[in-house]
Amino acid sequence: MEEQTSCFDDHALAPMISLELNVAMFKSQWQFCDRITEYLSEILGQGHSDPARYSNFLSVAANELIEIAFRSTDEPGRISFSLYRSATFNRLRIAFACEEAFGWQSTSARSSERQSLLGAGSDLVLKSDGTILLRNLATLFRAAIRIEKNGAQGIQIIADFPSAEDFQ
């Protein structure tokens, strides 16, 4: 997965879908996390020999990332969910406004653990319990997961999942 870790250019991927919601509406009901996950996972499963198996398996990871976004934003504005596809991986990108005090912290330190988990050059990390969750997701799903700044007060979570269907 090191190839994907160093390449986070969405232009190299075919866009599949983009969904944008008002943060207040998204935060109004916890069930939106499940509904968005189900919708995105169905799309991720398209084109696989066993679409239900692939989408069900990845829905676990997608749901965790969407719930992180749900808990991490109280800022007014928009939250967007985008899916992209290449020959070797599928990308989920979640972008939203977020204050550092609300669960995220900036750092210029780049430990080898953070680089392997979040990708080289990442300057945002979750506090320790979230970092463990992301590390586990990255390991279980053989995913490259990165968190990066998106404008002055926004962040984006980018997760690249292999499109191979050989999950164990």
Long-range contacts (C-beta under 8 A, 24 or more apart in sequence): 1-142, 1-143, 1-144, 1-160, 1-162, 3-88, 4-88, 4-89, 4-144, 4-160, 5-116, 5-119, 5-120, 5-144, 5-146, 5-160, 6-119, 6-120, 8-119, 8-146, 8-148, 8-158, 10-82, 10-84, 10-91, 10-93, 12-86, 13-84, 13-85, 13-86, 13-91, 14-84, 14-85, 14-86, 15-82, 15-83, 15-84, 16-43, 16-44, 16-83, 16-84, 16-85, 16-90, 17-43, 17-82, 17-83, 18-80, 18-81, 18-82, 18-83, 19-80, 19-81, 19-82, 20-78, 20-79, 20-80, 20-81, 21-78, 21-79, 21-80, 22-77, 22-78, 22-79, 23-73, 23-74, 23-75, 23-76, 23-77, 23-78, 23-79, 23-96, 23-97, 24-76, 26-70, 26-79, 27-70, 27-73, 27-74, 30-70, 32-70, 33-63, 33-66, 33-67, 33-70, 34-63, 36-66, 36-81, 37-62, 37-63, 37-66, 40-81, 40-83, 40-92, 43-83, 44-83, 44-90, 44-92, 44-161, 47-85, 48-163, 48-165, 49-165, 50-165, 53-165, 54-165, 54-167, 57-141, 57-167, 58-90, 58-141, 58-161, 61-137, 61-140, 61-141, 61-143, 61-159, 61-161, 62-92, 62-159, 64-133, 64-137, 65-92, 65-94, 65-137, 65-145, 65-157, 65-159, 66-94, 68-126, 68-130, 68-133, 68-157, 69-94, 69-96, 69-157, 71-103, 72-96, 72-98, 72-102, 72-103, 72-104, 72-155, 73-97, 73-98, 73-102, 74-99, 74-102, 75-99, 75-153, 85-163, 86-163, 87-163, 88-162, 88-163, 88-164, 89-144, 89-160, 89-161, 89-162, 89-163, 90-160, 90-161, 90-163, 91-158, 91-159, 91-160, 91-161, 92-157, 92-158, 92-159, 92-161, 93-156, 93-157, 93-158, 93-159, 94-156, 94-157, 95-150, 95-154, 95-155, 95-156, 96-154, 96-155, 96-156, 97-153, 97-154, 98-153, 98-154, 98-155, 99-153, 103-127, 103-130, 104-147, 104-155, 117-145, 118-145, 118-146, 118-147, 119-144, 119-145, 119-146, 121-148, 122-146, 122-147, 122-148, 123-148, 123-149, 124-148, 124-149, 124-155, 141-167, 142-167
